[in-house]
Amino acid sequence: EVKKKLGTEVIAVEEKSFSELIDGADTAAVQQEIDAWTKGAKEILEPTKDDIEKAARVSVALDNLIKQENADALAIGTCMGWLSKGFPCLGFTRLRDRGIPAACEGDMDSLLTMLLFQYAFDRPGFQGNATFDTSRNALWTAHCTAPLKMDGANGEEAPYLLRGHSEVGGSGCVPEVQYRLN
């Protein structure tokens, strides 16, 4: 149906294939990802070195999946089931910073919307459960899939913290992106 209506081909990749990409991630590429995230973070709060290494390994695997499938976007539908292998959130952020939409929880509606907006406006999308904090006149989103470069691939990176994932007791490694006001 998606191809008929939008012209977008959807390809399903078996979890086993992705697990093989995680296991086969190049050690040097994983270390580069670790260094980039840890040196760029304002602070590292809950994540352990192991959490960061696993998330970096998944990030490299996501990059390899995009190349392998020659894909323009991706959604991972089972991420909450395999978080012990590593969280995909760092990888989603890196992909979005490069103009490649990425969604978690298999949210194809969000992914297709991000894809349309990426092509129309050359800006990354984000996915989030909106929460209004009226005491601070603020809106925050809870979903660990935010780009650092909201102004596009050539834009400035927003500051970020490395945090644990709130839905699973603070384990893992995800970015908490701190966007500028307005």
C-alpha positions in Angstrom: 0.0 0.0 0.0 2.8 2.4 0.8 4.4 1.9 -2.5 1.1 2.3 -4.3 0.3 5.5 -2.6 3.7 7.2 -2.0 6.1 5.3 -4.3 8.2 4.3 -1.3 9.3 0.7 -1.2 9.3 -0.9 2.2 11.8 -3.7 2.8 11.7 -5.9 5.9 15.0 -7.1 7.3 15.1 -10.1 9.6 16.3 -9.5 13.1 18.9 -12.2 12.7 20.5 -10.3 9.8 20.7 -7.1 11.9 22.1 -9.1 14.8 24.9 -10.2 12.5 25.6 -6.6 11.5 25.8 -5.7 15.2 28.2 -8.6 15.9 30.3 -7.8 12.8 30.7 -4.1 13.4 34.2 -2.9 12.7 36.1 -2.4 16.0 37.8 0.8 14.8 34.5 2.3 13.6 32.9 1.5 16.9 35.8 3.2 18.8 35.4 6.2 16.6 31.7 6.4 17.4 32.5 6.0 21.1 35.1 8.8 21.0 32.8 11.2 19.0 29.9 10.7 21.5 31.9 10.9 24.7 34.1 13.8 23.7 31.1 15.8 22.4 28.8 15.2 25.4 28.4 18.0 28.0 28.2 15.3 30.6 27.8 11.5 30.8 25.3 10.6 33.5 23.9 7.1 33.8 25.6 5.1 31.0 28.5 2.8 31.7 31.4 2.2 29.3 29.7 -1.0 28.3 26.4 0.8 27.6 28.2 3.4 25.4 30.1 0.6 23.6 27.0 -1.3 22.8 25.1 1.8 21.6 28.1 2.7 19.4 28.2 -0.8 18.0 24.5 -0.6 17.1 25.1 2.8 15.5 27.8 1.4 13.2 25.5 -1.5 12.4 22.7 0.9 11.5 25.1 2.7 9.1 26.0 -0.6 7.6 22.4 -1.6 7.2 21.6 1.7 5.3 24.6 1.0 3.0 23.7 -2.7 2.5 20.1 -2.0 1.6 20.8 1.3 -0.2 18.0 2.7 2.0 16.9 6.3 2.3 15.3 5.8 5.8 14.7 3.1 8.4 12.4 2.1 11.2 13.3 -0.5 13.8 10.2 -2.3 15.1 11.7 -4.6 17.8 14.2 -2.4 19.5 12.7 -2.7 23.0 13.1 -6.5 22.7 16.8 -6.5 21.9 18.1 -3.6 24.0 20.5 -5.9 25.8 22.5 -5.8 22.5 22.6 -2.0 22.6 20.3 1.0 22.2 19.7 2.3 18.6 19.2 5.9 19.7 22.8 7.2 19.0 22.6 5.7 15.6 19.2 7.3 14.9 20.6 10.7 15.8 23.7 10.2 13.5 21.5 9.1 10.6 19.1 12.1 11.1 22.0 14.5 11.3 23.0 13.2 7.8 19.5 13.6 6.4 18.4 10.0 6.8 15.1 9.6 8.6 15.1 7.0 11.3 12.2 5.9 13.6 11.9 3.6 16.5 9.1 1.3 17.7 8.3 0.5 14.0 6.5 3.8 13.7 6.0 3.9 10.0 3.7 6.9 10.2 6.4 8.9 11.8 9.0 7.6 9.4 7.1 8.4 6.3 6.3 11.9 7.7 10.0 12.4 8.4 10.9 11.2 4.9 8.4 13.7 3.3 9.7 16.6 5.4 13.3 15.7 4.8 12.7 15.9 1.0 10.5 18.9 1.1 12.5 21.1 3.6 15.9 19.4 3.9 15.5 19.4 7.7 15.5 16.3 10.0 12.4 15.3 11.9 12.2 14.0 15.4 9.9 11.6 17.1 8.5 12.3 20.5 5.7 12.0 23.1 5.0 15.6 23.8 4.8 16.7 27.4 4.0 20.3 28.4 5.6 21.7 31.6 3.4 24.7 32.2 5.4 25.7 35.4 8.4 26.4 33.1 6.5 27.3 29.9 8.3 24.5 28.2 7.6 21.5 26.0 9.7 18.4 26.1 9.6 15.2 24.3 10.4 11.7 25.5 11.8 9.6 22.7 15.5 9.1 22.2 15.4 9.8 18.5 16.3 13.5 18.1 18.8 14.9 15.7 21.6 17.2 17.0 21.5 19.3 13.8 17.9 20.7 13.6 18.9 23.1 10.9 20.1 20.4 8.5 23.2 18.5 7.8 25.4 21.6 7.6 23.9 23.1 10.8 25.3 23.5 14.2 25.0 20.6 16.7 22.9 21.2 19.7 24.5 20.3 23.1 23.6 16.9 24.6 24.0 14.7 27.6 24.5 11.0 27.4 21.8 9.4 29.6 20.2 6.1 30.4 16.8 5.3 28.8 14.0 6.3 31.2 11.6 3.5 30.1 14.0 0.8 31.2 15.3 2.0 34.5 18.0 4.3 33.3 20.1 1.6 31.6 21.6 1.9 28.1 23.0 5.0 26.4 20.8 7.6 24.7 21.3 11.3 23.8 19.4 14.0 25.7 19.5 16.8 23.2 19.2 20.3 24.5 17.7 22.5 21.8 17.9 26.2 21.8 14.8 28.1 22.9 12.3 29.2 20.3 
